[in-house]
Amino acid sequence: MDDIALAEVTRGGRVESLHLGRIAVTDDTGRVIRGLGAVEAPVFPRSTVKALLALPLVETGAADRLGLTDAELALACASHGGEIPHVRTASRMLAAAGQSVACLECGAHWPSFEAAARAVASDGAGPTALHNNCSGKHAGLICLAADQGLDPKGYVDPAHAVQRQVTSALEMATSVPHTERNRGLDGCSMPTYAIPLSALATGFARFGTGRNFSSGHASAAARLRSAVASEPFMVAGSGRFDTTLMAHFGQRIFCKMGAEGVMVAALPECGLGIAIKTSDGANRAAEVALAALLLELGAPLWSSADQEVLHGLSCQVLKNWNGREVGMVRAAGKG
Amino acid sequence: MDDIALAEVTRGGRVESLHLGRIAVTDDTGRVIRGLGAVEAPVFPRSTVKALLALPLVETGAADRLGLTDAELALACASHGGEIPHVRTASRMLAAAGQSVACLECGAHWPSFEAAARAVASDGAGPTALHNNCSGKHAGLICLAADQGLDPKGYVDPAHAVQRQVTSALEMATSVPHTERNRGLDGCSMPTYAIPLSALATGFARFGTGRNFSSGHASAAARLRSAVASEPFMVAGSGRFDTTLMAHFGQRIFCKMGAEGVMVAALPECGLGIAIKTSDGANRAAEVALAALLLELGAPLWSSADQEVLHGLSCQVLKNWNGREVGMVRAAGKG
């Protein structure tokens, strides 16, 4: 076990649970600035690479030709909570492509944001594929297909023309081949490719700086970072870590969570990319670990208000059903 | 790190996440038959000890005087999903005590069983404390207070007379002092006391055999095991591990999950108690690890149908939103 302690969960003044994991911090050349744990071992990036998957949508000019807004581009990069603005934005993207919800191949699930799920239930309706947290990513691929005059049907399959384009963008961003040998199937039926944690970090260092990217990718990345910073609610939603962090920091920090405890971030001002994987797949640990790491890595850049936000996100109080404090989730070593 | 690999989560033929933890198997004298990881280190048992907390309700004769049924006793031992039968049974327990939902001090939360939550939402109502997964345990303490002519108000506080009685039962069952020094606050506002994992296992070895228990506890434990075996749905609910396991095995296996990855079990025929804690608090790992352990420990006792159930629970297929198989959660070493 190379993994290090990332986060701990306390109760009654004791550590109740402990999360291990790995952290890679790299620059945009791929140099590992900090490597904790087995940073060359492959991980499935899951939803963390949605912004890289959106590069062709912008780079090809499709987003401009279809008139996609910042909110729509941000949703293409999102794992959203299925709140009403998310669902409406996904619908508008499909409309821009001349399509409807029937075209989505992600499957339906209840909104992850509890109040949104209750609202759907109280309407007597069930959820649709628009509520799927990945509906914006899927709508983005459908827009890409529409702009190229391609039939979107089967766009989740590795052999489909738009899937090949986005996979190629992942390969260019991370400098790692994406083939059937490192392929897994994601929750939304798109492929996800296991790559070294350090390569994932490098992809986001490049996403932040635009260096060691093609010029097309560099300008597309700048456009996407701007869109996400303008519409951080679209990337996740109410009460969510990614939204809270980017609503405060704007373009100074890009971050994105993925299932099974993967987190990525870009710190453009420092030229750094970050990728974290918790060994056990716990997202609560990846969040506090990222906040603590950002607090430290960007230290010279942060105002006291910045520090307060990061400190709060690195040390989250747990309350019970009566609102009584029972413990906390905090980055390891902060006790 | 003393912890050992308990379970792994796979995707695309690779291990995506790995869960560590500890396992204690003891007999009813407290002898450790198998100890993997730091079995003497304290853990918060959380909901795993609900059946031990129900001992005074039966032993004092309160359950009989109030006419509590098997379903009601099983609910006193439960972390239920908030399904309609759970809610109705909790209501009946409160009625038997001459009380109503207003007396519950557990707080309200949405049913954990998704369809039950949707039904509550579509009725336009919110959840009540009856939907709290712990409502049966709380109703049991209220019944105990009612039978003794005590005001139930404040029954969750360590100083309340019924709380002292159930804490004393925990101390006798586990042979470990329960004081403010090892106390934490649980999600339902009851105290939870950190005790060695091996002591937790011993408590359930005794719960299974009735030996090294007071005679009052021994007969109460037999009554509770019978109630739970008769009404396994009440202990958890639709699709839940505890319910599935006990619905098949009846009185041959008692098991109970707790938050943050704690699982206990009793194998009365072998005279063994089991306690498992996942380091990271993941319940998915504790479940598959317990099933694999039961498969092995009870091997001479199991029919091929028994083995099939345990094998299925030790190796659970993961499907995505389109129902496509993406990987599995399985006990470590089963790959």
HADDOCK unambig.tbl for C-alpha pairs under 7 A between the chains (distance, minus, plus):
assign (segid A and resid 11 and name CA) (segid B and resid 184 and name CA) 5.77 0.50 0.50
assign (segid A and resid 12 and name CA) (segid B and resid 183 and name CA) 6.08 0.50 0.50
assign (segid A and resid 12 and name CA) (segid B and resid 184 and name CA) 3.91 0.50 0.50
assign (segid A and resid 12 and name CA) (segid B and resid 185 and name CA) 6.46 0.50 0.50
assign (segid A and resid 16 and name CA) (segid B and resid 43 and name CA) 6.79 0.50 0.50
assign (segid A and resid 17 and name CA) (segid B and resid 279 and name CA) 5.38 0.50 0.50
assign (segid A and resid 17 and name CA) (segid B and resid 280 and name CA) 4.79 0.50 0.50
assign (segid A and resid 17 and name CA) (segid B and resid 281 and name CA) 5.47 0.50 0.50
assign (segid A and resid 18 and name CA) (segid B and resid 279 and name CA) 5.67 0.50 0.50
assign (segid A and resid 18 and name CA) (segid B and resid 280 and name CA) 4.89 0.50 0.50
assign (segid A and resid 19 and name CA) (segid B and resid 280 and name CA) 5.22 0.50 0.50
assign (segid A and resid 43 and name CA) (segid B and resid 16 and name CA) 6.77 0.50 0.50
assign (segid A and resid 106 and name CA) (segid B and resid 321 and name CA) 6.99 0.50 0.50
assign (segid A and resid 107 and name CA) (segid B and resid 321 and name CA) 4.98 0.50 0.50
assign (segid A and resid 107 and name CA) (segid B and resid 322 and name CA) 5.07 0.50 0.50
assign (segid A and resid 108 and name CA) (segid B and resid 321 and name CA) 6.31 0.50 0.50
assign (segid A and resid 109 and name CA) (segid B and resid 321 and name CA) 6.73 0.50 0.50
assign (segid A and resid 118 and name CA) (segid B and resid 118 and name CA) 6.51 0.50 0.50
assign (segid A and resid 118 and name CA) (segid B and resid 121 and name CA) 5.31 0.50 0.50
assign (segid A and resid 121 and name CA) (segid B and resid 118 and name CA) 5.28 0.50 0.50
assign (segid A and resid 121 and name CA) (segid B and resid 121 and name CA) 5.82 0.50 0.50
assign (segid A and resid 121 and name CA) (segid B and resid 122 and name CA) 5.14 0.50 0.50
assign (segid A and resid 122 and name CA) (segid B and resid 121 and name CA) 5.13 0.50 0.50
assign (segid A and resid 122 and name CA) (segid B and resid 122 and name CA) 3.62 0.50 0.50
assign (segid A and resid 122 and name CA) (segid B and resid 123 and name CA) 6.72 0.50 0.50
assign (segid A and resid 122 and name CA) (segid B and resid 124 and name CA) 6.07 0.50 0.50
assign (segid A and resid 123 and name CA) (segid B and resid 122 and name CA) 6.70 0.50 0.50
assign (segid A and resid 124 and name CA) (segid B and resid 122 and name CA) 6.06 0.50 0.50
assign (segid A and resid 183 and name CA) (segid B and resid 12 and name CA) 6.11 0.50 0.50
assign (segid A and resid 184 and name CA) (segid B and resid 11 and name CA) 5.78 0.50 0.50
assign (segid A and resid 184 and name CA) (segid B and resid 12 and name CA) 3.93 0.50 0.50
assign (segid A and resid 185 and name CA) (segid B and resid 12 and name CA) 6.48 0.50 0.50
assign (segid A and resid 185 and name CA) (segid B and resid 326 and name CA) 5.50 0.50 0.50
assign (segid A and resid 186 and name CA) (segid B and resid 326 and name CA) 6.89 0.50 0.50
assign (segid A and resid 187 and name CA) (segid B and resid 320 and name CA) 4.53 0.50 0.50
assign (segid A and resid 187 and name CA) (segid B and resid 321 and name CA) 6.02 0.50 0.50
assign (segid A and resid 188 and name CA) (segid B and resid 320 and name CA) 6.62 0.50 0.50
assign (segid A and resid 188 and name CA) (segid B and resid 321 and name CA) 6.18 0.50 0.50
assign (segid A and resid 279 and name CA) (segid B and resid 17 and name CA) 5.38 0.50 0.50
assign (segid A and resid 279 and name CA) (segid B and resid 18 and name CA) 5.67 0.50 0.50
assign (segid A and resid 280 and name CA) (segid B and resid 17 and name CA) 4.80 0.50 0.50
assign (segid A and resid 280 and name CA) (segid B and resid 18 and name CA) 4.90 0.50 0.50
assign (segid A and resid 280 and name CA) (segid B and resid 19 and name CA) 5.22 0.50 0.50
assign (segid A and resid 280 and name CA) (segid B and resid 280 and name CA) 6.99 0.50 0.50
assign (segid A and resid 281 and name CA) (segid B and resid 17 and name CA) 5.48 0.50 0.50
assign (segid A and resid 320 and name CA) (segid B and resid 187 and name CA) 4.54 0.50 0.50
assign (segid A and resid 320 and name CA) (segid B and resid 188 and name CA) 6.63 0.50 0.50
assign (segid A and resid 321 and name CA) (segid B and resid 107 and name CA) 4.98 0.50 0.50
assign (segid A and resid 321 and name CA) (segid B and resid 108 and name CA) 6.30 0.50 0.50
assign (segid A and resid 321 and name CA) (segid B and resid 109 and name CA) 6.72 0.50 0.50
assign (segid A and resid 321 and name CA) (segid B and resid 187 and name CA) 6.02 0.50 0.50
assign (segid A and resid 321 and name CA) (segid B and resid 188 and name CA) 6.19 0.50 0.50
assign (segid A and resid 322 and name CA) (segid B and resid 107 and name CA) 5.07 0.50 0.50
assign (segid A and resid 326 and name CA) (segid B and resid 185 and name CA) 5.51 0.50 0.50
assign (segid A and resid 326 and name CA) (segid B and resid 186 and name CA) 6.89 0.50 0.50
